[in-house]
Amino acid sequence: MSGKRYTEEFKIEAVKQVTERGHPSTEVAARLGVSSHSLYQWVKRYSAPPAERQRADDQQAEMKRLKAELKRVTEERDILKKAAAYFAKMSG
């Protein structure tokens, strides 16, 4: 996933070409040198009202934070399980 990163302004302008000017998505994607999939995702994202887009961004950030916390807690649990098994074997 080390694809090229585009600025938000670039994405918004690409979306405007599709939504406001009525150009076909595939044509705009080819002209700008981006994949059609990326352009469709941008249209989906930037066609939403700003408040809804902000809410989606907040939810995505919270989900990312929770996944990282879950990973950390799972690793801690696994370490504690191994330590408990080790000490149980040593004392028994």
URUR-V635482 format. One record per residue. N is the residue number from 1. SS is DSSP state (H for helix, E for strand, - for the rest). PHI is phi in whole degrees, -180 to 180 (none if undefined). Layout:
BEGIN
n-><N;N>
ss-><SS;SS>
phi-><PHI;PHI>
END
This chain:
BEGIN
n-><1;2;3;4;5;6;7;8;9;10;11;12;13;14;15;16;17;18;19;20;21;22;23;24;25;26;27;28;29;30;31;32;33;34;35;36;37;38;39;40;41;42;43;44;45;46;47;48;49;50;51;52;53;54;55;56;57;58;59;60;61;62;63;64;65;66;67;68;69;70;71;72;73;74;75;76;77;78;79;80;81;82;83;84;85;86;87;88;89;90;91;92>
ss-><-;-;-;-;-;-;-;H;H;H;H;H;H;H;H;H;H;H;H;-;-;-;-;-;H;H;H;H;H;H;H;H;-;-;-;H;H;H;H;H;H;H;H;H;H;H;-;-;-;H;H;H;H;H;H;H;H;H;H;H;H;H;H;H;H;H;H;H;H;H;H;H;H;H;H;H;H;H;H;H;H;H;H;H;H;H;H;H;H;H;H;->
phi-><none;-98;-72;-69;-99;-114;-71;-63;-63;-61;-63;-62;-64;-63;-64;-61;-62;-84;-81;-92;-95;77;-75;-64;-59;-65;-67;-64;-61;-65;-64;-88;77;-118;-76;-62;-60;-61;-63;-62;-64;-64;-62;-61;-73;-88;-84;-75;-61;-55;-65;-68;-64;-64;-63;-65;-63;-64;-65;-66;-65;-65;-64;-63;-64;-67;-65;-65;-66;-62;-61;-63;-66;-64;-63;-62;-61;-64;-64;-65;-61;-66;-65;-63;-66;-63;-70;-66;-69;-69;-88;-96>
END
